[in-house]
Amino acid sequence: MMASRNQQRKRVLSGMRSTGKLHLGNYVGALDNWVRMQDQYECFFFVADWHALTTDYADTSQVKQNSLEVLLDWLAAGLDPERCTMFIQSHVPQHAELHLLFSMITPLGWLERVPTYKEQRENITEKDLGTYGFLGYPVLQAADILVYKGDFVPVGEDQVPHVELTREIARRFNMFYPRVGRTPPPPGIPGGVPMTGPRLVFPEPQPLLTPAAKLPGTDGRKMSKSYGNTILLTDPESVVRQKLKTMVTDPARVRRTDPGNPDVCPVGDLHKIFSDRETNAKVDIGCRSAGIGCIECKSWAADSLVQVLKPMQERRKKYEDNPRLAWDILEAGSERASKVASGTMNEVRDAMKMSLKYEAPSSAQGAK
Ligand code: SF4
């Protein structure tokens, strides 16, 4: 069963955009790490369907199906609903409420200087990203994390500025709206005692740096859906072998007799991540001495990949055959997440003096 906060496990928050079936880059860059974190932390993992809209707002026809595909891959990779909470972002509307409140206090300049904002505005030219939602997506990320008062956010180096922005937003909120008043009395005793100092609503989450293994796609560039160079977690063995066959290699190996270098070869990178030590030793010696050919080397890499993917695909099948099971997991996760998120929102509204509770107008106070 899930551990609660008082069992001292730190809380981890992370999400993945609902982009559909996941590839090995998603696995190596995040998912594999999440699976390992389940027992160490209290983990909340969400499918970020609203984030998908920041760039793909024009056609939403696939968003829901894509969310389910992401969840199936999570379950296939070994995320376990008994050990972590999985849900869809848009099923917990408190994310949106907190996003709105944060958007009131976040200076524009903070958003305009986020490195990925500038980079994506320059690189993605086929879509109009001059929208309020795209500029504000780090504010939504801050809400995603802070609505659960996350202690840690697992990220790669390039995402550290986003966590820093979340910390800045938390700090700014705490500065404007410190909680003052009385601590609740023990049960059965009226009153309560005045707080000695302001109590801050939000902790400042820390980045949890994940070791970023270099995972090239079949064309040697970073594996990414937008490059069309992926190996999917759902690819059957025949497709994996076919994709490996066409994968680029060390350009120095023009002929079978030319020696190569696995350290500059994308197939060599795959071996380093997925093959055992013995295979890596064979590759290293064989490649550098031209003792093996690339075809043979690629077939060993395919063997290693298939070994990793097969058990995942077997696990996935159970949910593919009965997707309702997966949906039920999401619903239960959303319910669990909503409980935590609504507790935070009560504190937020209290701190902002905007609670939903009836309060007598100040002129009528004392008159009763
Ligand atoms: S033998 Fe293997 S590591 Fe060496 S260049 Fe060919 S595919 Fe790459």
Residues whose N, C-alpha, C, O or C-beta is under 5 A from the ligand:
A	BS01	SF4	T249 D250 R253 G260 N261 P262 C265 V267 G268 C287 I292 G293 C294 C297
